[in-house]
Amino acid sequence: MVRLANFEMHPMDQEDRVPEIKGEFGIAYCNITKCCTDVCPAGINITDNAIIPLKERVVDRYYDPLKRIWRVLTGDKVRY
């Protein structure tokens, strides 16, 4: 998840990974209890620095009601 967040938030990276993060990589299965942060031997704050921003991107893309209305009005398609 940290590597995905690193790629997804890098300003020069152009690839769209949000559909894969939502589906294949299973971001929805993380319940953000910070267990991974507690046991990380490198001391990385995984939950706050990687998982929550990735979850926010998925929610913004697929579950934001205003963006859904906008897509209906403009005819934009969301990539699943």
N, C-alpha and C positions, 0 to 999 in steps of 0.2 A: 504494500500500500504506500509505503514511503517513496519507493521508486516511481510508482504511478503518479503520486502527487508532485514529485519533482519534475517529471516530464510534463504533466498537465498544466502546471503553473509557470513553467518557463516561458518568458515572453517571446522567445524566438521559435518555439516549437509550434508547428502548424497542424499537427495531426489531432483528429477528434477522437478521444478515447472514452468519452462519457457513456456511449451505449455499452461498451465492453465493461466499463467499471460497474455499471448498473446490473448487467447480466452475468457475464462470464466470471468476473472477478469477485462478485458477491459482496459488494459494499453494504447491501441491505442486511446481511447477516451480522454485522458488527453492531453491538448495542451500546457502544461508547461508554463502557464502564471504567475505562482507563486501566484495565488489567494488563494490556500489552505494554503500556507506558511503565507500569510498576515493575515489570520483570525484564525490561530491556537492559541488557548488559552495557550498552553504549550510552545509556541515559537520554535517549531520544524521546522527546515528548510526542509520541506517535499520534495519539488521539487528537490533540489540539493542532498539530502542524500538518497532518496528512489526512486523517480519516474524516474529521469534521468538514474541512474544505471540500473534499471529494463528495461527501454526502450533500453539501450545499449545491454543488454543481449539478448533481443528479436531480435534486428536488427542483432547482430552478428550471431545468430543461423539461422535466416530465410532469411535475405536479403543481406548478404555479398556475393558479386559475387565470390571472391576467394574461400571461403568455399564451395559455391555451385559447383564450378568446381572440387574441391577436392572430394566432395561427389560423383560426377559423375564418377570420375576416380577410386575411391576406392570402389564404390558400397555401401557406408554407407547410411543408411536411416535416415531421420530426423523425429522425432516424432511430429506429429501434434496433 
